[in-house]
Amino acid sequence: MDEPRSPAKRHHDRPMQIRMTQELLDLIQLASEKAGLSTSGWVRDRLGRVARRELRVTADETPRQAYRDPADGGA
């Protein structure tokens, strides 16, 4: 009898480096702990959800960035 196959593992081998405030990093780490995920896993999951949602919106309804980080010169 053949043994059941386990699902193929995903290989996350493409790094993405972003800058953020310590406050935002702390918030993300707390949220990932609460969700029981690694920080990277939590970020991948949430960014993937947002990206898919935004791509479902028609071009003339594309959500715009509402938050501007004062450190980046935004108001």
N, C-alpha and C positions, 0 to 999 in steps of 0.2 A: 504494500500500500504506500502511495506517495504521501509525504508529509505536507501539510498545508504550508503554502508560501507566506512569508511575512511581507507586508507592504514594502515597496522599494523605499529606501531612505533618501531623503533629499540632501543634496550637497550644497551647502551655502558657502561658496568659495569666492564670491565677489564682494570685497569690502567696500563700504561706503562711509566716508568720514565726513562728519558735519560739526559745525561749531554751535554751542549753545551755552546758556548761562548755567551756573551751578544749580540755581533754583529749579530750572527746567529739568536738568539731569536728575536731581533728587526726586522730583515729581514723577518722572518716568520710571525710576528705579522702584519707588514705592508702589506705583500702579502695577509694575511687572511682578513684584513680590506678591501682591494681593491676588493677581491672576494665576499665580503659580507657574509663571514662565520666566525664562532667562530674560535679561534686558534686551538682548538682541532679538530673541523670539517674539517678545512683546512688540518691539518696534516694527519688525517685519510684518507681523499680523496686522497691526493698526494701520501702517502705511499702505499695505496691500488693500485693505478694506476701503480706505479713503480714495486711493487711486482708481479702484474699480468703480466706486460710486461716482467720482468725478467724470470718468470716461463715459458713463451712461447718460450724462447730461449733454444736451445738444450744444454745439459750438457757441451759439449766441447766448447761452445760459451758463457758461462756464463760471463756477464760483471764483471769486477774486480773493486775494489774501486780505483778511480783515485786520490781522494782528501785525504790527510793525514793532520790532525790537528796538527800543531807544538806543541800544548800543550800536546798532547798524545804521543809525542816523534817521530812523523812522520816527514819526510823531505818535 
